[in-house]
Amino acid sequence: MSYRRAGRLALAAIGLAFALSACVPNQPGLNPAPPDQAPPANSPTLTRTDVVTGLTRPWDLAFVDADTFFFTQRGGAISVRDGTNAPAVLTGGPTDVVETGEGGMMGIAVDPSFATNRRIYVCFTTSGDNRVVRFDVSSALTALSNRVDLVTGMTKASIHDGCRVRFSPPSRNLWVTMGDAAVGSLPQNINSLNGKVLRISPDTANTGVSGNPFVGRAGDDRIYTYGHRNPQGIAFRPSNGQPYSVEHGPDKNDEVNRLVAGGNSGWDPVGCSPYCQSVPMTDLQKFPGAMIPAWRSGDSGTLAPSGATFLTGSQWKSWNGALVVGFLKDARARAMFLDGNGNVSFATTFLANNTRLRSVVQGPDGNLYVATDVGTGQGAIWKVTPS
C-alpha cells in the first residue's frame, strides 16, 4: 500500500472517530460550565493596534524586554522585532522543520537569564517527531547557533501536537505541553511523552526536575501531569505560581485545568479503533481522582482554546489577576475570573473580530500581545492596551 493511500485511510478512520464523538456522555461531578457575562464593573477600555503584519500563521511570541520579542511562524521561521526596527528572520534556525497539519514551528520561550546566557527555546515538528530545541542568540539579535535538542521522540501527527513552551517563575523550570498525536494508548501511558505536560531542565537534555512525580519511580521523570488530549496553552497564576493548562475537547468540554504534580487529566481514548473520541474528556468513572477542570466549555460544542496568560497590573483595573485565553474556532478572547478556590466563576469575551487567536502574552510593558492564526500573509501580532 502506498504511503499516500495509507495516509488517506488513516485520516478517514480518524474522521469516523470524530463523528462518533457526538455520543460522548455527560460526566456528573464536574464543575458546571460557567457562562460568559458582560464585563464586570471597573473594566478597562481596550485599544487594539497592529505591531507586526504580513505574517503567515504566527504561532507564539516571547519577550526579551519591553521593546524586543521573538516570534514563530508555523512554516518554520523564528523572527525578532527589536524596538521600532522591522521584524527580521534570524539566520541559523532549524532546517528540519516540517509543517504538516497542525504541526510545524510552534512554541517559543526566552530564558529568564537571557541577558547572560542568550538562550531561547522552541518546540517544532520534524519529519520524525516533535521536539524541544535550545539555541543561543547572537549579541546583535540576528543569528542562532549552538543548537541543543533537549527533548526528542515525541510522536507527531497531523493533529494534537500541543507544543507550547513556558518558564515558570521563579524556578527557571521549562514546561512543555504535548498533545496525544491522536493515538489512543498514549495519554495514560506514563512512559510516553504524548498527552502530557512536561517540566524539564533547560540546561541538560532529557532531564526532569526535582519534584516531578516520576523521579525515582516507574514512568518518565520529565512528566508533570498526564491524561491530556491536546494542551496548547499553559500559564502560571502570579499570586501563587499555580500552573494552569488549556486544552481542546473532542466535540464538547474544552478545558482549563489547575495542574498538580502527578495529576491525571482523565482523557483515555481507547475502546475503538484507531482513536476513540466517544469517551468523556475527564472520565471520573474510570479515574475518580482525576483533576477537576477549573473551566470547561460545556456540552454545546467546542471553542478550541489555545494560548493563555495572566493579566497583572493596576492598568487592568478589575481584570487584574484574570486569566486570558485565546480561542481559534470561537475566534475571540476570554478574560476568566477566578474564585477563591482557583476555579473560573465567569468569563467575559473581547477581541471578537472573527479572527482565530493562537497566542496571548502579557508583555513587560503591561500590555497584552496577541498572535492571530491567519495564513497567506494576513496574520498579525496585535497589541491590546488597557486604559
C-alpha positions as CSV (number, residue, x, y, z in Angstrom):
1,M,0.0,0.0,0.0
2,S,1.3,3.5,-0.9
3,Y,2.1,5.9,1.9
4,R,-0.4,8.4,0.3
5,R,-3.2,5.8,0.3
6,A,-2.3,4.7,3.9
7,G,-2.4,8.3,5.0
8,R,-5.9,8.8,3.4
9,L,-7.2,5.7,5.1
10,A,-5.8,6.8,8.5
11,L,-7.4,10.2,8.1
12,A,-10.7,8.7,7.1
13,A,-10.6,6.4,10.2
14,I,-9.8,9.4,12.5
15,G,-12.7,11.3,10.8
16,L,-15.1,8.4,11.7
17,A,-13.9,8.5,15.3
18,F,-14.6,12.2,15.3
19,A,-18.1,11.6,14.0
20,L,-18.7,9.1,16.8
21,S,-17.7,11.7,19.4
22,A,-21.3,13.0,19.4
23,C,-22.0,10.1,21.7
24,V,-19.8,11.4,24.5
25,P,-21.7,11.1,27.8
26,N,-22.0,13.8,30.3
27,Q,-20.0,13.4,33.5
28,P,-21.6,14.0,36.9
29,G,-19.3,15.6,39.5
30,L,-17.7,18.2,37.2
31,N,-18.0,21.9,37.7
32,P,-20.8,23.4,35.6
33,A,-19.6,25.3,32.5
34,P,-19.6,28.9,33.7
35,P,-21.5,31.4,31.5
36,D,-20.0,34.3,29.6
37,Q,-21.1,37.5,31.2
38,A,-20.9,41.2,30.5
39,P,-17.6,42.8,31.6
40,P,-17.5,43.4,35.3
41,A,-17.6,46.9,36.9
42,N,-14.4,49.0,36.5
43,S,-13.3,47.1,33.4
44,P,-10.6,48.7,31.3
45,T,-11.2,50.3,28.0
46,L,-9.2,48.4,25.4
47,T,-7.4,49.8,22.3
48,R,-6.0,47.4,19.7
49,T,-3.2,48.2,17.4
50,D,-1.1,46.2,14.9
51,V,2.5,45.6,15.9
52,V,3.6,43.2,13.2
53,T,1.6,42.4,10.0
54,G,2.1,40.4,6.8
55,L,2.7,37.1,8.7
56,T,1.7,33.6,7.8
57,R,0.3,31.7,10.7
58,P,2.2,33.2,13.6
59,W,2.1,30.7,16.4
60,D,3.8,32.2,19.5
61,L,5.9,35.1,20.9
62,A,8.2,35.6,23.8
63,F,9.7,38.9,25.2
64,V,13.3,39.8,26.0
65,D,12.3,43.2,27.3
66,A,9.6,45.8,26.7
67,D,11.0,46.7,23.3
68,T,12.1,43.3,22.0
69,F,10.4,40.0,21.3
70,F,10.9,36.8,19.3
71,F,8.0,35.1,17.4
72,T,7.5,32.0,15.4
73,Q,5.5,31.2,12.2
74,R,4.3,27.7,11.7
75,G,6.2,27.3,8.4
76,G,9.5,27.4,10.3
77,A,10.7,31.0,10.7
78,I,12.0,32.3,14.0
79,S,11.9,36.1,13.9
80,V,12.7,39.1,16.1
81,R,11.2,42.5,16.4
82,D,13.7,44.8,18.1
83,G,12.3,48.2,19.1
84,T,10.9,50.0,16.1
85,N,13.0,48.1,13.6
86,A,11.2,46.0,11.0
87,P,10.9,42.3,12.0
88,A,13.7,40.1,10.8
89,V,14.1,36.3,10.4
90,L,17.0,35.0,12.5
91,T,19.7,33.2,10.5
92,G,20.9,29.8,11.6
93,G,17.5,28.5,12.5
94,P,16.5,24.8,12.2
95,T,16.3,23.4,8.7
96,D,14.4,20.3,9.7
97,V,11.0,21.9,10.5
98,V,8.1,20.2,8.7
99,E,4.8,22.0,8.5
100,T,2.1,19.3,8.4
101,G,-1.5,19.6,9.5
102,E,-1.4,21.4,12.9
103,G,2.4,20.8,13.3
104,G,5.4,22.9,12.3
105,M,7.3,25.6,14.1
106,M,5.2,26.3,17.2
107,G,6.0,27.4,20.8
108,I,8.9,29.7,21.8
109,A,10.3,30.8,25.2
110,V,13.1,33.2,26.3
111,D,15.3,32.1,29.1
112,P,14.8,34.2,32.3
113,S,18.6,34.6,32.3
114,F,18.8,35.7,28.7
115,A,20.9,38.7,29.5
116,T,23.7,36.4,30.4
117,N,23.1,33.1,28.5
118,R,21.4,34.4,25.3
119,R,19.2,31.3,25.1
120,I,15.8,30.8,23.5
121,Y,13.7,27.5,23.2
122,V,11.4,26.4,20.5
123,C,9.1,23.4,20.0
124,F,8.6,22.1,16.5
125,T,7.8,19.2,14.2
126,T,10.4,17.3,12.2
127,S,9.9,14.5,9.7
128,G,10.1,12.0,12.5
129,D,8.9,13.7,15.7
130,N,8.0,16.7,17.8
131,R,11.0,18.1,19.8
132,V,12.2,21.0,22.0
133,V,15.4,22.7,20.9
134,R,17.6,25.3,22.5
135,F,19.5,28.0,20.6
136,D,21.9,30.8,21.5
137,V,21.1,34.2,20.0
138,S,23.9,36.5,18.8
139,S,24.5,39.8,20.6
140,A,23.1,41.6,17.5
141,L,19.9,39.6,17.7
142,T,20.4,38.4,14.1
143,A,21.6,34.8,14.3
144,L,21.1,31.5,16.1
145,S,23.8,29.0,17.0
146,N,24.8,26.2,19.3
147,R,21.7,24.0,18.8
148,V,20.9,21.6,21.6
149,D,18.0,19.2,21.3
150,L,16.5,19.0,24.8
151,V,13.5,16.7,24.2
152,T,13.1,14.4,21.2
153,G,11.0,11.5,20.2
154,M,7.5,13.0,20.9
155,T,5.1,11.4,18.5
156,K,3.9,13.8,15.8
157,A,0.7,13.8,13.9
158,S,-1.5,16.0,11.7
159,I,-3.5,16.9,14.8
160,H,-2.9,17.2,18.5
161,D,0.7,18.4,18.6
162,G,0.4,20.8,21.6
163,C,4.0,22.3,21.7
164,R,3.7,25.3,24.0
165,V,6.8,26.1,26.0
166,R,6.9,28.4,29.0
167,F,9.2,29.1,32.0
168,S,7.7,29.1,35.5
169,P,8.8,31.9,37.8
170,P,10.9,31.9,39.8
171,S,12.3,28.4,39.5
172,R,13.6,28.6,35.8
173,N,11.9,25.2,35.1
174,L,10.8,24.8,31.4
175,W,7.3,23.5,30.8
176,V,6.2,21.8,27.6
177,T,2.6,20.9,26.6
178,M,2.4,17.9,24.2
179,G,-0.8,16.6,22.6
180,D,-1.7,12.9,22.3
181,A,-1.0,12.7,18.5
182,A,-4.4,11.1,18.1
183,V,-3.0,7.8,19.4
184,G,-5.4,6.4,21.9
185,S,-2.9,4.5,24.1
186,L,-0.6,7.4,24.7
187,P,-2.3,9.8,27.2
188,Q,-2.4,7.3,30.1
189,N,1.0,5.8,29.2
190,I,3.4,7.2,31.8
191,N,6.4,6.1,29.7
192,S,5.2,8.2,26.7
193,L,5.6,12.0,26.5
194,N,2.4,12.5,24.4
195,G,-0.8,13.7,26.1
196,K,1.4,15.2,28.8
197,V,2.6,18.4,30.4
198,L,6.4,18.1,31.0
199,R,8.6,20.0,33.4
200,I,12.2,19.8,32.3
201,S,15.7,21.2,32.9
202,P,16.6,23.9,30.3
203,D,20.3,23.1,30.9
204,T,20.6,19.3,30.3
205,A,18.9,17.2,27.6
206,N,16.2,14.6,28.6
207,T,16.2,15.6,32.3
208,G,13.2,16.1,34.6
209,V,13.4,18.3,37.7
210,S,13.2,17.6,41.4
211,G,9.6,17.3,42.5
212,N,8.3,15.7,39.3
213,P,6.1,12.8,40.2
214,F,8.1,10.0,38.4
215,V,11.5,11.0,39.5
216,G,12.9,7.9,41.2
217,R,10.0,5.6,40.3
218,A,8.4,4.0,37.3
219,G,7.5,6.4,34.5
220,D,9.3,9.1,32.6
221,D,10.7,11.6,35.0
222,R,10.0,14.6,32.7
223,I,6.3,14.2,33.1
224,Y,4.4,16.5,35.5
225,T,0.8,15.6,34.5
226,Y,-0.7,13.1,32.1
227,G,-4.0,12.1,30.6
228,H,-4.3,15.1,28.4
229,R,-5.8,15.4,24.9
230,N,-4.3,18.5,23.2
231,P,-3.0,21.0,25.7
232,Q,-2.0,24.1,23.7
233,G,-1.6,26.7,26.5
234,I,0.0,27.0,29.9
235,A,0.2,29.9,32.3
236,F,1.2,30.5,35.9
237,R,-1.0,32.4,38.4
238,P,1.1,35.3,39.7
239,S,-0.3,35.2,43.2
240,N,0.9,31.6,43.9
241,G,2.6,30.2,40.8
242,Q,-0.2,27.7,40.2
243,P,0.1,26.2,36.7
244,Y,-3.0,26.2,34.5
245,S,-3.2,24.3,31.2
246,V,-5.6,24.9,28.4
247,E,-6.7,22.2,26.0
248,H,-9.2,21.1,23.3
249,G,-12.0,18.7,24.0
250,P,-13.5,16.2,21.4
251,D,-16.9,17.7,20.4
252,K,-17.5,19.3,23.8
253,N,-15.9,20.3,27.0
254,D,-12.7,22.2,26.2
255,E,-10.9,22.6,29.5
256,V,-8.8,24.8,31.7
257,N,-7.1,22.7,34.3
258,R,-5.2,23.5,37.6
259,L,-2.2,21.3,37.4
260,V,-1.0,19.3,40.3
261,A,2.2,17.1,40.3
262,G,1.2,13.6,39.1
263,G,-2.3,14.7,38.2
264,N,-4.3,12.7,35.7
265,S,-6.5,14.9,33.4
266,G,-8.7,11.9,32.7
267,W,-8.6,11.5,28.9
268,D,-8.3,7.9,27.8
269,P,-9.4,7.5,24.1
270,V,-9.3,3.7,24.0
271,G,-12.0,1.2,23.2
272,C,-12.5,1.8,19.5
273,S,-10.1,2.0,16.6
274,P,-7.9,3.8,15.8
275,Y,-8.7,6.6,18.2
276,C,-11.8,6.7,20.4
277,Q,-13.4,10.1,20.7
278,S,-16.6,8.7,22.2
279,V,-15.3,9.0,25.7
280,P,-15.5,11.8,28.3
281,M,-12.9,14.5,28.3
282,T,-12.4,13.9,32.0
283,D,-13.5,10.4,32.8
284,L,-14.4,10.4,36.5
285,Q,-15.9,7.0,36.4
286,K,-12.7,5.4,35.2
287,F,-10.4,7.9,37.1
288,P,-12.2,9.1,40.2
289,G,-9.1,11.1,41.3
290,A,-8.7,12.9,38.0
291,M,-8.1,16.7,38.1
292,I,-11.4,18.6,38.1
293,P,-11.4,21.3,35.4
294,A,-11.3,24.9,36.6
295,W,-13.3,25.8,33.4
296,R,-15.0,23.8,30.6
297,S,-16.9,25.0,27.6
298,G,-19.9,22.7,28.3
299,D,-21.9,20.3,26.3
300,S,-22.9,22.6,23.4
301,G,-19.7,22.2,21.5
302,T,-16.0,23.1,21.3
303,L,-14.4,26.6,21.1
304,A,-10.8,25.5,20.6
305,P,-8.8,27.4,23.2
306,S,-5.1,27.9,22.5
307,G,-2.7,30.3,24.3
308,A,-3.2,31.7,27.8
309,T,-1.7,34.3,30.0
310,F,-2.5,36.0,33.3
311,L,-3.0,39.8,33.5
312,T,-1.3,41.8,36.2
313,G,-1.1,45.5,37.0
314,S,-3.4,48.2,38.1
315,Q,-3.9,49.3,34.5
316,W,-6.1,46.3,34.0
317,K,-8.5,47.6,36.8
318,S,-11.0,44.8,37.7
319,W,-9.2,42.5,35.2
320,N,-6.0,42.4,37.3
321,G,-5.4,38.8,38.0
322,A,-7.7,37.4,35.3
323,L,-6.7,34.5,33.1
324,V,-6.9,35.4,29.4
325,V,-7.4,32.6,26.9
326,G,-7.3,33.0,23.1
327,F,-9.7,30.9,21.0
328,L,-9.4,29.5,17.5
329,K,-12.7,28.1,16.4
330,D,-14.6,30.7,18.6
331,A,-12.4,33.5,17.2
332,R,-12.2,35.7,20.3
333,A,-10.5,36.0,23.7
334,R,-12.0,35.5,27.1
335,A,-10.9,37.1,30.4
336,M,-11.6,34.4,33.0
337,F,-12.2,35.5,36.6
338,L,-11.1,33.0,39.3
339,D,-12.9,32.4,42.6
340,G,-11.2,31.6,46.0
341,N,-10.7,28.0,45.0
342,G,-9.0,28.9,41.7
343,N,-12.0,27.9,39.6
344,V,-13.4,30.1,36.9
345,S,-16.5,31.8,38.2
346,F,-17.4,33.6,35.0
347,A,-15.8,34.9,31.8
348,T,-16.2,37.9,29.6
349,T,-15.4,37.9,25.9
350,F,-13.4,40.5,23.9
351,L,-11.5,40.8,20.6
352,A,-14.5,39.2,18.8
353,N,-13.2,40.1,15.4
354,N,-13.9,36.9,13.5
355,T,-10.2,36.1,13.7
356,R,-8.6,33.0,15.1
357,L,-6.4,33.8,18.1
358,R,-3.4,31.5,18.6
359,S,-1.3,33.1,21.3
360,V,-1.8,35.6,24.1
361,V,1.1,37.0,26.1
362,Q,1.3,39.9,28.5
363,G,4.4,41.9,27.7
364,P,6.8,43.6,30.1
365,D,5.1,46.9,29.3
366,G,1.9,45.5,30.9
367,N,0.0,45.3,27.6
368,L,-1.5,42.2,26.0
369,Y,0.0,40.9,22.8
370,V,-2.0,38.5,20.5
371,A,-0.9,36.4,17.6
372,T,-3.6,35.7,15.0
373,D,-3.8,32.3,13.4
374,V,-4.2,33.5,9.8
375,G,-2.3,32.4,6.7
376,T,-1.2,33.7,3.3
377,G,0.5,36.8,4.7
378,Q,-2.6,38.0,6.5
379,G,-1.5,37.0,10.0
380,A,-0.5,39.6,12.6
381,I,0.6,40.4,16.1
382,W,-1.7,42.8,17.9
383,K,-1.1,45.0,21.0
384,V,-4.1,45.5,23.3
385,T,-3.6,48.5,25.6
386,P,-5.9,49.0,28.6
387,S,-6.9,52.4,29.9
